[in-house]
Each structure stands twice: as structure tokens, then as C-alpha cells.
Amino acid sequence: MLQDCVLADCRANLTITAPKQMEALSGSCLQIPCSFTPKPSTPSTSSFNSTREIFGVWIKNHTSFWTSKHNVVFNNSGKVSKYPMKITGNLNGTNCTTLFSNLSTNHSDKYFFRIENWPFRSTAVCDPLQITVKDSPWKPRIEISGDLKEKKSVTITCSAFTPCPHSPPQLTWTLQQDSHNNMEENTDGTFTTKIQETVTLSDSHDGNNISCSARYPVNEGDFKTAETEVTLNVSYAPKDTSASISPSGLVSAGSSVNLTCSSRAKPPVSSFTWFKSSTDGPMKVAEGEIYSFKMTSETDTESYYCVAANIFGNQTSSWIQVNNAGKCRTESAPTLKGGPITGQCRSLVRLSRLLVTVIGRLSQTREEFALQVPVNIKEEDIHYEDVSFSRQRPERLTVSVQDGGQQQETVYAQVQVLKVERSVTHTAGGPEELYAQVKTN
């Protein structure tokens, strides 16, 4: 009751400047930043004189020095040293900074500081210090300064509470190996250990985890470790924008065509825009992720691309072509040699002209083949040395162009083959796939 009254009244002749609450790790130490201010003397009190001998005293859980001497845990006069404390500050300069070593959870309590400078003697009853000793270390804190947007530079800092600057924690993280640890003093006299890195962000950083661990030395050789992790949430403009067509290959006039635009972005794509080639340049034809239309018979090839956009920018896909199957079936051979048919359509017609004439060569093997070819072909158009056959599916249709005045195309096409034994008159087995690689000039 007396103690509560004294704390409520707080007319002490001594005050200290120190944190009100401090935490420490068992097996480690705690540095208590402390400075004291004696009040001026009055007719009824003695004055502080720094030229006289000064002693600092720490009292546990009580303010009275005389009635509770058993609560005195440290006196730097050497008379009392119950707890492993040492006043490292210069008392003549009113610095009462104290190092509390080899802490255990039993040391958790409230402490009061006292000055004895005979005849001046006073306890800072208005400024108790609450010390809490923990068995588990504190998790480090990861902070990111700046906007998490692609192409922006941000500073990433991992910091750890450092109650014992004489044995600070060792910080490591996944952002960079062997980062330099810096210990900084805070405005209240406590300390923080930090590592820091500046990063220029890209879309590849989005979703990355940054882990930081703090390794505290304890008990002269052991360690206690705590770890924390954050996930980067980076915003970026559309990436990997592409356009696809369904159905693939040749499309008959009047058939429905679906073009799909795909892209990844954060935030997600807010708009898709479709453009079609024209004599006046790209022409906007639609908006939306999917563009559907019916193939007309007016042209053999139509080219399209899409643009994906969000608040951070946009990206354009490559061109894709929609090929008219009707044009391939109706064009004659003379027209093919000098006419308007181009690309996949022209290549497939040339291949179909070629396949009929290779039946004779295939029949020289142990098997005969029956082929269905959609176009009448003249044998004089075939170059046998440019034909090779394989039963392995190529990964995709490829067209290669070589300089030198002539175009040379490499075309892969799938042909349905019925395998027939020479001595058997009926079809044996099911259809077999055969692929021909053709070079045409």
C-alpha cells in the first residue's frame, strides 16, 4: 500500500530516463539504457554533488531501500551483487546504463534505481522498469519500402530486436547470401540489427518468398533461432500474350471460327482487343477474350492479332492466319504456280499433288498403299529426290524459307494409309498414320 501511494504521489528527488518495459532472452544479456536527474536541493533535502563518491543501486519489486533491503539485488559499492549486473555508464556524468547478464525467466520483475551520494540519497520511485525474460527469441521483421510494381526499385530490410548488443543476433536471408549485418542504436537507447538489399522488381518476383532468420547466441556457445517469411505481391503489365484459333488448319467457307487471346497480368487483364490486317493497316474488329465469326469465301487467308491490357500497360500477340479450305480445292495447278495462294494453303495443295505419284515407289516395298488425294496431280510436277517418309509424328507444321532467289518450303502433312498385304484381297488392321516430308520449289 505504501508503495502504491508513493508511485501515485511521485514527488521523488530522483528521476531516470529509461524504457518503461524491456524484454530479454534467457541465456543472453540485457543492456538497460539509463540516465538520471537529481532534483535541486531544498532547505529540507541535500543536494547531489558529482564530485563526491556515487553508488548506484537496483531494487527488485519494491521502492523502499531501508525496509526491504532483501530486495536489493545490486549495489555497485560491492556490498550487494545478488544478480549479475554491472553499471557500465559513468555515474559522475549521470549515466546509469546497466548490463544485466546471464538472464533467466526468474529475473522477470519490476526494478527501481537508486542513487547514494552521501548525504544525497534517493530512489526513482516514479520510474519503475519492467523486465520480462523469454525463453523463445523474437521473429525478425521484414519491411519493404516503395511500390511493389515491375521496373520499380524497392528497399527490402530484415531487422531483429537486439536487447544484448554485446552478443547481437546473426541475420541471414534467402534474398542474398553473406549479407552484411548492421547494428543501429534506436532513439531510446536500445539496439536493432539489420540487413538490407535494393531490388528492381519484375514479374518474375511476383509470388517469391523471402525468408529471414535471426540466430541469437545464448549460454556461451548455444543458439536460439527464429524465422519469418513474406511473399512478394508484384503488379505487372500483361506478359506472354498469344492468340489461338479453333478449329485449327483449313477452315471451310461458312464455318464458325473462334479466336482466343490469352495473357497473364497482375491485376488481371482488363481488356482484350482484336485487330485484322487490311490494305489500310491493322483494323480493329472486336473486343473481348474470344472473337467469333464465320469464314467467308472472298479471301484465302485472313490475319489477326490481339492486344491485352491492364492499368500498367499492354502487350500485343503475334499474327495468326485463318486459311480458307475452299480456295485450296478450287484453284487449278497453273494458278498455283503463279497465282495468289500462299502459306499453308499453297503448301498442302502441292503436297497433295505429290502424293499420288509416289504410290508406284511405295509399291516396290513389301506393302501396298491405298491413298485418297483431293486434287488431280500431274506426275511431271514431282521431284522424287525431295520426298522422305516417316511413321513418327512431327511436332508441328513447319515452313522454312531460304535466300537465293527461290523459296523452298518444308511441309509436314498427315496421310491416312490402308495397309494391304500383297496376297490378301481384304483390308487388314485399321488405318495407319504416315507422314511425308516434302521440299518443293
C-alpha positions in Angstrom: 0.0 0.0 0.0 2.8 2.4 0.9 4.5 1.7 -2.5 1.3 2.4 -4.4 0.9 5.7 -2.5 4.5 6.7 -3.3 4.1 5.9 -7.0 0.8 7.8 -7.2 2.4 10.8 -5.4 5.7 10.7 -7.3 7.4 13.5 -5.5 10.8 11.8 -5.7 14.1 13.6 -5.6 15.4 11.4 -8.4 14.1 10.6 -11.8 15.6 8.3 -14.5 15.2 8.2 -18.3 14.9 4.6 -19.4 12.4 2.4 -21.2 9.3 1.6 -19.2 9.3 -2.0 -20.3 12.1 -4.2 -21.7 12.3 -7.8 -22.9 15.3 -10.1 -22.8 16.2 -13.7 -23.9 17.1 -16.3 -21.4 20.7 -17.2 -21.6 21.6 -13.8 -23.0 22.1 -10.4 -21.6 20.1 -7.1 -21.5 21.6 -3.7 -21.8 19.5 -1.1 -19.9 19.9 2.4 -21.3 19.6 4.8 -18.3 20.3 8.3 -17.2 19.3 10.0 -14.0 18.4 13.5 -12.9 18.6 14.6 -9.2 16.2 17.4 -8.3 17.7 20.6 -6.9 18.1 20.7 -3.2 15.7 22.4 -0.8 16.1 23.5 2.8 14.9 20.1 3.9 16.9 18.0 1.4 20.5 17.5 0.5 21.9 18.2 -2.9 23.6 15.9 -5.4 27.3 16.5 -5.9 29.1 14.7 -8.7 32.5 15.3 -7.1 31.5 13.1 -4.2 31.5 9.3 -4.4 28.4 7.9 -6.1 26.9 4.5 -5.9 24.1 3.0 -8.0 21.6 0.5 -6.6 19.0 -1.7 -8.2 16.0 -2.8 -6.1 13.6 -5.5 -7.2 9.8 -5.2 -6.8 10.0 -2.5 -4.1 10.8 1.2 -3.7 12.0 1.1 0.0 15.7 0.7 0.4 15.7 0.6 4.2 12.6 -1.5 5.0 13.2 -4.0 2.1 16.9 -4.5 2.0 16.4 -8.1 0.9 15.0 -6.8 -2.3 18.3 -5.0 -3.2 19.8 -7.1 -5.9 22.8 -5.0 -6.9 24.9 -2.2 -5.4 28.0 -1.2 -7.2 29.7 -0.3 -3.9 30.3 -4.0 -3.9 28.2 -4.7 -0.9 25.4 -6.4 -2.8 25.7 -8.5 -6.0 22.8 -11.0 -6.0 22.2 -10.6 -9.7 24.8 -10.5 -12.5 24.6 -6.8 -13.1 27.2 -4.1 -13.9 26.7 -0.4 -14.2 28.6 0.5 -17.4 27.6 4.1 -17.5 29.6 6.9 -15.8 27.6 7.9 -12.7 29.5 11.1 -12.4 28.0 12.0 -15.7 24.5 10.9 -14.6 24.7 7.9 -16.9 23.3 4.8 -15.1 23.3 2.4 -18.1 23.5 -1.1 -16.8 24.3 -4.6 -18.3 22.3 -7.4 -16.9 23.9 -10.8 -17.8 23.1 -14.5 -17.8 19.3 -13.9 -17.6 16.7 -16.5 -16.7 12.9 -16.3 -16.6 13.3 -15.9 -12.8 14.7 -12.4 -13.4 11.4 -11.2 -14.8 10.1 -8.5 -12.4 9.8 -4.7 -11.8 13.0 -2.8 -10.9 13.8 0.6 -9.3 17.0 2.5 -9.5 18.6 4.4 -6.5 21.5 6.8 -6.1 23.6 7.1 -3.0 25.7 10.3 -3.0 26.0 11.0 0.7 24.3 12.9 2.1 22.1 12.8 -1.0 20.2 9.5 -1.2 17.1 8.9 -3.3 15.2 6.2 -5.2 13.4 6.9 -8.6 10.1 5.7 -7.3 8.2 7.3 -10.2 10.2 5.4 -12.9 9.9 1.6 -12.5 11.4 -0.6 -15.1 9.5 -3.8 -16.0 11.8 -6.6 -17.3 10.4 -9.7 -19.0 12.7 -12.6 -19.8 11.6 -15.0 -22.5 12.7 -18.5 -23.5 11.9 -18.0 -27.2 13.6 -15.5 -29.5 11.7 -12.8 -31.4 10.9 -13.3 -35.0 12.7 -10.8 -37.3 10.7 -8.3 -39.2 10.8 -7.9 -43.0 9.9 -4.4 -44.3 9.6 -3.3 -48.0 9.8 0.4 -48.8 8.3 1.5 -52.1 5.5 0.3 -54.5 5.6 -3.4 -55.5 5.4 -2.8 -59.2 7.5 -4.1 -62.1 10.5 -1.9 -63.0 10.4 -0.1 -59.6 13.3 -0.3 -57.2 12.4 -1.1 -53.6 14.5 -1.5 -50.4 13.9 -4.7 -48.5 15.0 -4.7 -44.9 15.1 -7.5 -42.3 15.6 -6.3 -38.7 15.9 -8.1 -35.4 15.4 -6.9 -31.8 18.8 -6.7 -30.1 18.5 -6.5 -26.3 22.1 -7.6 -25.9 24.3 -5.5 -28.2 27.4 -7.3 -26.9 26.1 -10.6 -28.5 23.8 -9.5 -31.3 21.8 -11.9 -33.5 23.2 -13.0 -36.8 20.7 -12.3 -39.6 20.6 -14.4 -42.9 18.0 -14.5 -45.6 17.2 -16.0 -49.0 17.4 -12.7 -50.8 21.2 -12.7 -50.8 24.0 -14.8 -49.3 26.5 -13.3 -46.9 24.6 -10.0 -46.4 26.4 -7.6 -44.1 24.8 -7.2 -40.7 24.5 -3.6 -39.3 23.6 -2.8 -35.7 21.9 0.6 -35.1 21.1 2.4 -31.9 17.4 3.5 -31.6 16.3 6.8 -30.1 15.5 5.2 -26.7 19.0 3.8 -26.4 18.1 0.2 -27.4 19.6 -1.5 -30.5 18.4 -3.2 -33.7 20.3 -5.4 -36.1 19.5 -5.1 -39.8 20.3 -6.4 -43.2 19.2 -4.6 -46.3 19.0 -5.0 -50.1 17.7 -2.9 -53.0 15.9 -4.8 -55.7 14.5 -3.8 -59.1 11.2 -5.7 -59.4 9.9 -7.7 -62.4 7.0 -10.0 -63.0 9.3 -12.9 -62.1 9.5 -11.7 -58.5 5.7 -12.0 -58.0 4.9 -14.8 -55.6 8.5 -15.2 -54.5 9.0 -16.0 -50.8 11.6 -14.1 -48.8 12.7 -15.8 -45.6 14.9 -14.2 -42.9 16.2 -15.9 -39.8 17.7 -14.4 -36.6 20.3 -16.6 -34.7 20.8 -15.4 -31.1 23.9 -16.5 -29.2 23.0 -17.8 -25.7 24.8 -19.6 -22.8 28.3 -19.1 -24.3 28.0 -21.4 -27.3 24.4 -22.3 -27.9 22.0 -20.5 -30.2 18.3 -19.8 -30.4 16.8 -19.1 -33.8 13.6 -17.5 -35.1 12.5 -17.1 -38.7 9.9 -15.1 -40.6 8.7 -15.2 -44.3 6.9 -12.8 -46.6 5.5 -13.3 -50.1 6.1 -10.6 -52.7 3.0 -9.4 -54.4 4.2 -7.6 -57.5 2.0 -5.9 -60.1 2.9 -6.0 -63.7 1.6 -5.4 -67.3 0.4 -8.3 -69.5 3.0 -10.9 -70.4 3.1 -14.0 -72.7 0.2 -12.7 -74.8 -0.8 -15.1 -77.5 -3.6 -15.7 -80.0 -5.0 -19.2 -80.9 -7.6 -20.4 -83.5 -10.3 -23.1 -83.3 -10.7 -25.1 -85.4 -7.0 -25.3 -86.4 -5.9 -25.9 -90.0 -8.0 -25.1 -93.0 -11.5 -23.6 -92.5 -14.3 -24.1 -95.0 -16.3 -21.0 -96.1 -19.4 -20.6 -93.8 -17.8 -22.4 -90.9 -17.5 -20.7 -87.5 -14.1 -19.6 -86.3 -13.2 -18.8 -82.7 -10.1 -16.8 -81.9 -8.9 -16.8 -78.3 -6.5 -14.3 -76.7 -4.6 -15.4 -73.6 -2.2 -13.4 -71.3 -1.1 -13.3 -67.7 -1.1 -10.0 -65.8 -1.5 -8.6 -62.3 -4.0 -7.3 -61.8 -5.7 -9.5 -64.4 -6.1 -8.3 -68.0 -8.9 -5.7 -68.1 -9.4 -5.6 -71.9 -8.7 -7.7 -75.0 -8.8 -6.0 -78.4 -8.8 -7.8 -81.8 -7.3 -6.4 -85.0 -7.4 -7.7 -88.6 -5.0 -6.9 -91.4 -6.3 -4.7 -94.2 -4.9 -2.7 -97.1 -5.0 0.4 -94.8 -3.2 -1.3 -92.0 -4.5 -3.1 -88.9 -8.2 -2.6 -88.3 -10.0 -3.0 -85.0 -12.7 -5.7 -85.4 -13.7 -6.7 -81.8 -13.2 -6.6 -78.1 -13.2 -9.5 -75.7 -11.1 -12.5 -74.9 -12.8 -14.6 -77.7 -13.7 -13.3 -81.1 -16.1 -15.5 -83.1 -17.0 -15.1 -86.8 -17.9 -17.1 -89.9 -15.3 -17.7 -92.7 -16.2 -16.1 -96.0 -15.3 -17.3 -99.5 -13.8 -13.9 -100.5 -10.2 -14.4 -99.4 -7.9 -17.4 -99.0 -6.2 -16.1 -95.8 -7.1 -13.6 -93.1 -4.6 -12.4 -90.5 -5.4 -11.3 -86.9 -3.7 -10.3 -83.7 -4.9 -9.3 -80.2 -3.8 -6.7 -77.6 -4.1 -7.5 -73.9 -4.1 -4.5 -71.4 -4.4 -3.6 -67.7 -3.7 -0.5 -65.7 0.1 -1.0 -66.0 0.4 -1.4 -69.8 -0.4 -3.6 -72.7 1.1 -6.3 -74.9 0.5 -7.4 -78.5 0.3 -11.1 -79.7 1.9 -12.4 -82.8 -0.2 -12.6 -86.0 -2.3 -15.7 -86.7 -3.7 -16.8 -90.0 -7.1 -18.2 -90.8 -6.8 -20.3 -94.1 -9.8 -20.8 -96.4 -10.1 -24.5 -97.3 -12.4 -23.7 -100.3 -9.7 -21.8 -102.1 -7.3 -24.7 -101.9 -9.8 -27.1 -103.5 -10.9 -24.8 -106.3 -7.6 -23.4 -107.5 -6.0 -25.2 -110.6 -2.4 -26.2 -111.0 -1.4 -23.4 -113.4 -2.9 -20.9 -110.9 -0.9 -22.4 -108.1 2.4 -21.7 -109.9 1.8 -18.0 -110.3 -1.4 -17.2 -108.5 -2.4 -15.6 -105.2 -2.5 -18.8 -103.0 0.2 -18.5 -100.2 1.2 -20.1 -97.0 -0.1 -23.3 -95.6 -2.9 -23.5 -98.2 -0.5 -23.5 -101.2 1.9 -25.9 -99.4 -0.8 -28.5 -98.7 -2.1 -28.4 -102.3 1.5 -29.0 -103.6 1.8 -31.9 -101.2 -1.4 -33.5 -102.4 -0.2 -33.3 -106.0 2.9 -35.1 -105.0 1.4 -38.0 -103.0 -0.4 -39.7 -105.9 2.8 -40.2 -107.9 4.7 -41.8 -105.0 2.3 -44.8 -104.9 4.5 -46.5 -107.5 7.6 -46.1 -105.4 5.8 -47.4 -102.3 4.5 -50.5 -104.1 8.1 -51.6 -104.6 8.3 -52.4 -100.8 6.6 -55.4 -99.2 3.4 -53.4 -98.7 0.9 -51.7 -100.9 -0.8 -48.4 -100.0 -4.2 -47.0 -101.0 -4.3 -43.2 -100.8 -7.1 -40.6 -101.1 -5.9 -37.3 -102.6 -8.2 -34.3 -103.0 -6.5 -32.8 -106.2 -5.7 -34.2 -109.6 -1.9 -34.1 -110.0 0.5 -34.2 -112.9 3.3 -36.6 -112.5 5.8 -34.3 -114.2 5.5 -31.9 -111.2 7.1 -34.4 -108.8 10.7 -34.5 -107.7 11.4 -37.9 -106.1 14.7 -36.9 -104.5 12.8 -34.3 -102.4 10.5 -36.9 -100.7 11.1 -38.7 -97.4 8.6 -40.8 -95.3 8.4 -41.3 -91.6 5.8 -43.0 -89.3 6.7 -40.6 -86.5 4.5 -37.6 -86.0 6.3 -34.3 -86.4 5.7 -31.8 -83.6 4.1 -29.1 -85.8 3.8 -27.9 -89.4 7.0 -26.1 -90.3 7.8 -23.8 -93.2 11.4 -22.8 -94.0 12.4 -20.1 -96.4 15.9 -19.9 -97.9 17.5 -17.0 -99.7 18.9 -17.3 -103.2 16.0 -16.3 -105.5 13.8 -19.3 -104.8 11.5 -20.2 -102.0 12.0 -23.6 -100.5 9.3 -24.9 -98.2 9.4 -27.9 -95.8 5.9 -29.2 -95.3 4.6 -31.9 -93.0 1.2 -33.4 -93.6 -0.7 -36.4 -92.2 -1.9 -39.0 -94.7 -4.4 -41.8 -93.8 -3.0 -45.1 -95.2 -4.7 -48.5 -95.5 -2.1 -51.3 -95.3 -2.8 -54.2 -97.6 -0.8 -57.5 -97.9 0.0 -58.4 -101.5 -1.6 -61.9 -101.3 -4.7 -60.7 -99.4 -7.7 -59.0 -101.1 -9.3 -57.5 -98.0 -8.2 -54.7 -95.7 -6.1 -55.9 -92.7 -5.9 -53.9 -89.5 -7.0 -50.3 -89.0 -5.8 -47.1 -90.6 -2.1 -46.3 -90.1 -0.7 -42.8 -90.0 2.1 -42.0 -92.4 3.9 -38.6 -92.6 5.7 -37.3 -95.6 8.4 -34.5 -95.5 8.4 -32.7 -98.8 10.6 -29.9 -100.2 9.0 -28.1 -103.1 10.5 -25.2 -105.2 
